Amino acid sequence: MKHHFTKLAIAAVVTSFASQALATEWNVSLWGKRRAFTEHVEKLAELVSEKTNGSFTLNISYGGLSKNTENLDGISIGAFEMAQFCSSYHPDKNPTLMVLDLPFLGVDTLRQEGALDMAVYQHPAAVKDLARWNAEILMASPLPQYNLAGVGTPPRTVADFAGHRVRATGGIGQAMAKIGAVPTSVTSAEAYTALETGVVDSVAFAPHAHLSFRTIDIAKWWHKNLNPGSVNCPVVVNSDAMASLSGEERAALTSSIDASMERYYEAYQETYVKWDKALVEHNIEVITLDDAVVAEIQAAAAKPVLNDWLAAETAKGVPAQELYDFTMATLAALKK
């Protein structure tokens, strides 16, 4: 009986070590703190672990693995297996994705933005672009329109934007420059300090980011309807890590994407409720710009930025016109 128990104990230990050896762990590089913007990754980790009985886990780190501006570099060298990044942090590294950051594209809803992002991510030019970094895009992180919250005298006309210092990246920053504003691309984590110390007069963020990075704590006003655009921030995986997954692990990962995105959209709906409440609590002046002013800004900024982008990227060999046409055709189809 003793001998039989010993054999069972040894077998259990061997099985345990074998299970540990076969377990797959991915490190995931995010930044800031857990928020609506990261809920799809959190849900993905939960579902993948459940579906594989814990043999495949995603270890999420908020800033402990890399700076947010260096996540794509980390993915390229395999420093971690999954990461989130915003393409506007390094437009030269992912030029094809910048078509989604062009100002005033006309996206109406968050789900529409998500579908548009994924369509562009799957375009052959975008796939090839990311392959240079040994990366594959797994999910989108669609963001609401980036409206401005700031201090001092709020701009209410096109002329008021002259000299206005704004934290704005990508196409939004370029659009602001076209109407005389002075854009700066400090990271999201630095935005609060920039606004507090007077480095900038306003910050262009989606509502969740104004909440998460506390710019609403010191802002005095908010533009409700400028709606200059958004930025795209995909979730990517290292291609080698993806290729090394077993069939079961890959299935657990990919089959969890839809449910993870649903959680993302739910989280943003919750954020909108918090945002409306926060505007009242912080006594923020909600500014609705005249339609004529918005139209004037669009005319002065959108087309020139588009033309500049098309010329610059085409000269570099990027199929910019093809990407833009594809983006607008896809958006038109989504609106139908």
C-alpha positions in Angstrom: 0.0 0.0 0.0 2.9 2.3 0.9 4.6 1.4 -2.3 1.5 2.1 -4.4 1.0 5.5 -2.7 4.6 6.4 -3.5 4.1 5.6 -7.2 0.9 7.8 -7.2 2.7 10.7 -5.5 5.6 10.5 -8.0 3.2 10.4 -10.9 1.4 13.4 -9.6 4.6 15.4 -9.2 5.7 14.4 -12.8 2.3 15.4 -14.1 2.5 18.7 -12.3 6.0 19.5 -13.7 4.9 18.5 -17.2 1.8 20.7 -16.9 4.0 23.6 -15.8 6.5 23.0 -18.6 3.7 22.9 -21.2 2.0 26.1 -19.9 2.2 29.1 -22.1 2.6 32.6 -20.6 2.5 35.8 -22.6 3.6 39.1 -21.2 1.4 42.0 -22.2 2.6 45.6 -22.2 0.0 48.3 -21.5 0.3 51.6 -19.7 -1.5 53.9 -17.3 -4.0 51.9 -15.3 -6.9 49.6 -16.0 -9.6 51.6 -17.7 -12.2 51.3 -20.5 -9.3 51.6 -23.0 -7.8 48.3 -21.7 -11.0 46.3 -20.8 -10.9 44.2 -24.0 -7.3 43.1 -23.1 -8.4 42.3 -19.6 -11.4 40.3 -20.8 -9.2 38.5 -23.4 -6.9 37.4 -20.6 -9.8 36.1 -18.5 -11.4 34.2 -21.4 -8.1 32.6 -22.7 -7.3 31.3 -19.2 -10.8 29.9 -18.7 -10.8 28.2 -22.1 -7.4 26.5 -21.6 -7.9 25.7 -17.9 -5.1 28.1 -17.0 -2.5 26.5 -19.3 -2.4 29.7 -21.5 -2.2 33.0 -19.5 -1.7 36.6 -20.4 0.3 38.5 -17.8 -0.8 42.1 -18.1 1.6 44.9 -17.0 0.7 48.6 -16.8 4.0 50.3 -17.6 6.3 47.7 -16.1 7.6 46.3 -19.3 8.1 49.3 -21.6 7.2 52.9 -22.2 4.0 53.2 -24.2 6.0 54.9 -27.0 8.3 51.9 -27.3 5.8 49.0 -27.2 6.1 48.3 -30.9 9.9 48.1 -30.6 9.4 45.7 -27.7 7.1 43.5 -29.8 9.6 43.5 -32.7 12.4 42.0 -30.6 10.2 39.7 -28.6 10.7 41.5 -25.3 7.0 40.7 -24.7 4.3 38.9 -26.7 1.4 41.3 -26.8 1.1 45.1 -26.5 -1.1 48.1 -27.2 0.2 51.2 -28.9 -1.0 54.3 -30.7 0.3 54.7 -34.2 0.6 58.4 -33.8 3.4 57.9 -31.3 5.7 56.9 -34.2 4.0 57.6 -37.6 7.2 56.7 -39.5 7.1 53.2 -38.1 3.6 52.5 -39.2 2.7 54.9 -42.0 -0.2 52.9 -43.4 -2.1 53.1 -40.1 -1.9 56.9 -40.1 -4.8 57.0 -42.6 -7.1 56.3 -39.6 -5.7 59.4 -37.8 -6.6 61.8 -40.6 -8.8 64.6 -39.2 -12.6 64.9 -39.8 -13.0 61.5 -41.5 -16.7 61.5 -40.5 -16.9 58.4 -38.2 -20.2 58.5 -36.3 -20.0 55.8 -33.6 -17.5 53.9 -31.6 -18.6 50.5 -33.1 -18.3 52.1 -36.6 -14.7 53.2 -35.6 -13.9 49.7 -34.5 -15.1 48.1 -37.7 -13.2 50.6 -39.8 -10.0 50.2 -37.9 -10.1 46.4 -38.3 -10.8 46.6 -42.0 -7.8 48.9 -42.5 -5.6 46.7 -40.3 -6.4 43.7 -42.6 -5.5 45.6 -45.8 -2.5 44.0 -47.4 -0.4 47.2 -47.2 -1.0 47.4 -43.4 -0.3 43.8 -42.8 3.0 44.2 -44.7 3.8 47.4 -42.8 3.4 45.7 -39.4 5.3 42.6 -40.5 8.4 44.8 -40.6 8.1 44.8 -36.8 7.4 41.1 -36.5 3.9 42.1 -35.4 0.3 41.1 -36.2 -2.7 43.2 -35.2 -5.2 41.2 -33.0 -7.7 43.8 -32.0 -8.6 47.5 -32.4 -9.0 49.9 -29.6 -11.5 52.3 -31.1 -11.7 55.7 -29.4 -14.3 58.4 -29.2 -13.7 61.7 -30.8 -10.9 63.7 -29.3 -12.4 66.9 -28.1 -10.5 69.6 -26.3 -10.5 70.4 -22.6 -8.5 73.3 -21.3 -7.8 76.3 -19.2 -7.8 80.0 -19.8 -10.0 81.6 -22.5 -11.6 78.9 -24.6 -11.3 79.3 -28.4 -14.8 79.8 -29.9 -13.8 80.9 -33.5 -11.2 80.0 -36.0 -9.3 83.1 -35.1 -9.2 82.2 -31.4 -7.1 79.1 -32.2 -4.1 81.3 -33.3 -1.3 80.6 -30.9 -3.4 78.2 -28.9 -1.1 75.5 -27.4 -2.8 72.1 -27.6 -1.7 68.6 -26.8 -2.7 66.8 -29.9 -1.1 64.1 -31.9 -1.3 62.7 -35.4 -3.8 64.2 -37.9 -5.6 66.1 -35.1 -2.4 67.9 -34.3 -1.7 68.7 -38.0 -5.3 70.0 -38.3 -4.8 72.3 -35.4 -1.6 73.6 -36.9 -3.5 74.5 -40.1 -5.7 76.9 -38.2 -2.8 78.5 -36.3 -2.7 76.5 -33.1 0.5 75.1 -31.7 0.3 71.4 -31.3 2.6 69.4 -29.0 2.8 65.6 -28.8 3.5 65.0 -25.1 2.4 61.5 -24.1 -0.9 60.9 -22.4 0.8 60.3 -19.1 2.5 63.8 -19.3 -0.7 65.6 -20.4 -1.8 66.5 -16.9 1.5 68.1 -15.9 1.7 70.0 -19.3 -1.8 71.5 -18.7 -1.1 72.2 -15.0 2.2 74.0 -15.7 1.0 76.0 -18.6 3.0 74.1 -21.3 -0.3 73.7 -23.1 -3.6 75.5 -23.0 -5.7 72.5 -23.8 -5.5 68.7 -24.3 -7.2 66.7 -27.0 -8.4 63.5 -25.5 -11.3 61.1 -25.7 -13.5 61.3 -22.5 -12.1 58.2 -20.9 -8.6 59.7 -21.2 -9.6 63.0 -19.7 -10.9 61.0 -16.8 -8.0 58.5 -16.5 -5.2 61.1 -16.8 -7.1 63.6 -14.7 -7.0 66.5 -17.1 -10.7 67.1 -16.2 -9.5 67.9 -12.6 -7.9 71.1 -13.7 -9.7 71.9 -17.0 -12.3 74.8 -17.0 -14.0 74.1 -20.3 -14.6 71.4 -22.9 -15.5 71.5 -26.6 -18.5 69.2 -27.0 -18.7 69.1 -30.8 -15.4 70.0 -32.5 -15.0 66.3 -33.2 -11.7 66.6 -35.0 -11.0 62.9 -35.2 -9.4 60.2 -33.1 -6.3 58.1 -33.0 -6.0 54.4 -33.6 -4.3 52.2 -31.0 -4.2 48.5 -32.0 -3.4 45.5 -29.8 -0.6 43.6 -31.5 1.1 40.3 -30.9 4.6 39.1 -31.8 4.4 37.0 -34.9 6.8 34.4 -33.7 4.8 34.0 -30.5 1.6 33.7 -32.4 3.1 31.1 -34.7 4.3 29.0 -31.7 0.8 28.6 -30.2 -0.8 25.2 -30.3 -4.1 24.9 -32.2 -6.0 24.9 -29.0 -4.2 28.0 -27.7 -4.7 29.9 -31.0 -8.4 28.9 -31.0 -8.8 30.1 -27.4 -7.2 33.4 -28.3 -9.0 34.2 -31.5 -12.4 32.9 -30.4 -12.3 35.3 -27.5 -11.9 38.5 -29.5 -15.6 39.2 -30.2 -16.6 38.8 -26.5 -13.6 40.9 -25.5 -14.7 43.7 -27.8 -18.2 43.6 -26.5 -16.8 44.2 -23.0 -14.8 47.1 -24.4 -18.0 48.7 -25.8 -19.8 48.2 -22.6 -17.0 49.8 -20.7 -17.1 52.9 -22.9 -20.9 53.2 -22.4 -20.2 53.2 -18.6 -17.5 55.8 -19.2 -19.9 58.1 -21.0 -22.2 58.1 -17.9 -19.2 58.9 -15.7 -18.1 61.7 -18.1 -21.4 63.5 -18.0 -21.4 63.3 -14.2 -17.8 64.6 -14.0 -18.6 67.6 -16.2 -21.2 68.7 -13.7 -19.1 67.8 -10.6 -16.1 69.8 -11.8 -18.2 72.7 -13.0 -16.8 72.4 -16.5 -18.1 74.9 -19.1 -19.5 72.8 -22.0 -18.9 74.7 -25.2 -20.9 73.8 -28.3 -19.2 75.5 -31.2 -21.4 77.1 -34.0 -21.9 74.8 -36.9 -20.4 77.5 -39.2 -17.2 77.5 -37.1 -16.8 73.8 -37.2 -17.4 73.8 -40.9 -14.8 76.6 -41.3 -12.3 74.6 -39.3 -12.9 71.5 -41.4 -12.4 73.4 -44.6 -9.2 75.1 -43.4 -7.7 71.9 -41.9 -9.0 68.6 -43.2 -8.3 68.9 -46.9 -4.8 70.5 -46.6 -3.8 67.8 -44.1 -5.1 65.1 -46.3 -3.2 66.5 -49.3 0.0 66.8 -47.3 -0.3 63.3 -46.1 -1.0 61.8 -49.6 1.9 63.7 -51.1 4.4 62.8 -48.4 3.5 59.1 -48.0 3.2 58.5 -51.7 6.7 59.9 -52.1 7.9 57.3 -49.6 6.3 54.4 -51.5 3.3 54.1 -49.3 0.1 53.4 -51.3 -1.5 56.4 -49.6 -4.3 57.1 -52.1 -5.3 53.5 -52.2 -5.5 53.3 -48.4 -7.5 56.5 -48.2 -9.9 55.4 -50.9 -10.3 52.1 -49.2 -10.9 53.7 -45.8 -13.6 56.1 -47.1 -15.3 53.4 -49.2 -15.3 51.1 -46.1 -16.7 53.9 -43.9 -19.4 54.6 -46.5 -20.4 50.9 -46.5 -20.5 50.8 -42.7 -22.8 53.8 -42.6 -25.3 52.0 -44.8 
